[in-house]
Amino acid sequence: MTGIVLRRAVAADAGAAADVWLRSFAAALPTVVRPRTDDDVRDYFRDVVVPLRETWVAEADGGRIVGVMVLDGELLSQLYLDPRWRGRGLGDRFVTVAKERCPDRLTLWTFQVNGPARRFYERHGFVAVETTDGQGNEEREPDVRYVWQP
């Protein structure tokens, strides 16, 4: 994949990273009800995600942000790709970075209805260790916790 650079996000990337999240969420999870407005998501990326978390972006030729990954300690808390960039190996590259940054263990949550994400993480060695009825997340959507350990 030429022309794609993975790099740490800077403050100026927050809006574009939030927009990737919004497009990806809408495409991948159309049945999941979001409890936050688009503006709330953008504010969260600007005020919390980019300045306070280890946030990475994928930048395509021309400077367009097409992917975002967020690490919070060993928690892989976000990995979203612009829908037009799925299936091109970009998620694989993000997971490689995550494993390099947290070589002993990674955890993550995904919704049970997100079959493609579940298959993706399992292909990368993550193992499902817990399922819930969704009462612990804002969306109230059943989810699954995955763990990766080398």
N, C-alpha and C positions, 0 to 999 in steps of 0.2 A: 504494500500500500504506500505508494509514493505521495509525497506532498502532505502527509499528515504528521503533525508534531504533537506529542503529548508533553505537557508542561504544567507547572503549578499555576493555578489561577491567580490573577491579580484583581484588585477592586474593579477595574474597568470591565472585567469579564462577567461580573455578577448577573447583569441583565440578560446577556446572551446565554449563559449557563442555565438560568431559570427558564428561559424560553425553550431550550432543548428539553429540560425536564417536563415542561407543560406539553410539548408536542409528543414526546415519547409516552408519557402517562396516558394521554388521550388515545393514542394509537394502540398501545399494548394492553390497556386496562379499561376498555370502554364500559364495562359493567360495574366498575368500582366507583362509588360516590366519593368525590373529594370534599373534605370538610372546609377547605380553604379556597378563597378566590384567587384568581390569577395574580392580582396585585399583592395579596398576602404572600404568595409563593415568591414573587419577585423581591418583596421586602425581606423575607427570610433569607434568601440567597445573598442579598446585599448586606444585611446586618449580622447574620449568624454564619451561614455556610462558608462563604469565601473568607471573611476575616478570622473566623474562629476554628475552622476545621481544615484538615489537610485536603484541599480541593485541587483536583487535576482537571484539565480540559484537553480535548482533542481539537486542534486547530487545523483546518484544511487550508489549501492554497488560497491566498487572498484574505486570510485572517478570520474566516468564518468558523465559529465554534460549532462543532458537530457532535460532541460528546462531553459528558461530565462524570467524574467519579469522586466520591467523597469518603475519606477515611476518618474515623474518630477513634483513635487508638487501634485496637484490633477489630473494630467493627467496620465492615464495608457497608456504610450506611446509604450510599447512593451509587448507582451505576445506570446511567441513562444515555441512550444514543438517539440522535435525530433519526426518525423512522427511515429516511432515505439512505442512511448509512449503516443500517443493520445488515448482518451477513457478509461483511467485508473484512472481518478479522479485527476490527477496532475494539470490541469487547474483550477479545483474547489479549490484546495488548494492555488494556487496562488491568485485567486480572494479573497479568505478569508483573506489572508495576506494584499492585497491591501486595502480591506475595513477596516481592523484593523488599518492600517497606515493612512488612510484618511477616518475617520468615518463619516464625514459630507457630503462628495460629491466626486464622481469620474467622470471623463470624459474620453472618448477615441474616436478614429477614426478607422474605418475599411472600407475596400473596399466593395462596394455594391455587387460585384460578389462573395464575401466570405460568402455564405449562412451558412455554418457550424459555422463560428465565430459569425455571427449575431444571430443565434439561441442560441448559447452558452451564449452570453452576455444577451440576452433577458430572458433566463432562470434564470439568476442571478440578475434580476431586473433592468437591464439597459433599458432605453427608448430612442428610436431614436428621436432626436430633430431637426436634420438638414441633408439635403442631398445636395451634390454638383455635378457639372459636372466634377470634378477632376482638374480643372485649377489651384487650389491652392496647389496641391501636385506634387512632382517630377515625379511621374509615369504618371501623367495626366489621372488618373483612377477615375471614379466616386466613391465617398465615402459617408460615413454616420457618423455623430457624435452621440454618445450615452452619456447619463448622468445617473448616479445612485445617488439617494439620499434616505436615510432611511425614 
